[in-house]
Amino acid sequence: MARRRERTPLRQRISRRTAALVALGAAAAALYAVLVSLQTVLYGTPLPLSFILGAALCASPLLALSRPALAIGLFTAAALTLPLTVVTEIAVESPWPWSVPALLTFVLFVGVVTFVHGGRLGAFALLLGAIASLLAPVIRPDLVARPESSASATADLIVTTAVAAAMFLIAALVAGRVRVAAELTREKEHSALEEARRALVEERTRIARELHDVVAHSMSVIQVQASTARYRIPELGDVATAEFDDIAATARSSLTEMRRMLGVLRTEDQGAELAPQQGIDDIPALVDSIRRAGVEVGLVLEGGDTTNAEPAVQIAAFRIVQEALSNAVRHAPGARIAVRLHADARAVHIRVHNAAPPHRPDGHGGGYGLRGMRERAEILGGSLSAGPAEDGGWDVDAVLPVAPGSTASSLDKENP
């Protein structure tokens, strides 16, 4: 049987703004068609006037999107003129001064103006529409001469004004909610950008610090040893002395370039940190600081002496353990953490395991932690892997060569 191909979701071809505009245009067209017919048949308005005044009335909600002041003036003029064009004998039998389609158009117009342009313009449109409808009985007193027609006109005015006012309140509340939601979305995007920028700045600062403490220090030692070689080793010949001078000059040039690079990596508000970098011997103190924060952390140190590991390896081991502990505390609060460090003659093996947390925390955005740890290990010729554990927790495994330059595959074979 042929395998059924999965349907891909249809792409959204129409934006919300376009859909709202289409719906508004459809509503205006429907109201216009009904209003012209009813105004001509039930109220006796001449057909040309029904077309013209109905178009002015029903086009106002669409015009209000871009020209609110003109739309309010056009709607008020049409709302005032349309009730005056009726025939008295016919109109007294129907709602007046607002017909049902005219009432719905008034409500739609107030809602659009309020939602798009705010409560002040919306209240202005509501007030002018109500005043225009109140002027109609004053100009055409013949339509309210009888008690029953007067009561009908009064009820029509009350219902229209009440429904339009309700629409004004609803549109104002919905518009406020939409604006608050948009503001929150912008704040979240801004916070995410700031978080990414802060992580990037921290990573650059960390790289600059390690370049300063490890590479620059080693270059300084080379420069000093090469410069003092002629004094420390008297039996050097002229050729060897010149060679050492060239080495010293090259080291000084490299130090100058290093300082320039550090100036690019560091931001203006971050000065050089002169404190020595931590190494493998500082990991127990790091674990103790995590324990003091109330986290249950186990530490196992195995193998031989790690003092023969180069400074870059020492720093990388400490930073990997630090970052792994930080991730475990942040993403698995309340879970037990186990740190195991095994050192042998060729490599330092690190494993940080956290059990499944008692409850899942809220989702965190992706950062640079795992990528930074992996880059640290790979630069030294080691390897790092991270992923879910069988018990529902998380494992971070790293292998760092004692002498950087060994291949990661050969070291992984010796991982205990």
Summary of the structure (lengths in Angstrom):
residues: 416
radius of gyration: 39.7
end to end distance: 48.1
largest distance: 131.5
contacts: 1245
relative contact order: 0.06
helix: 65%
strand: 9%
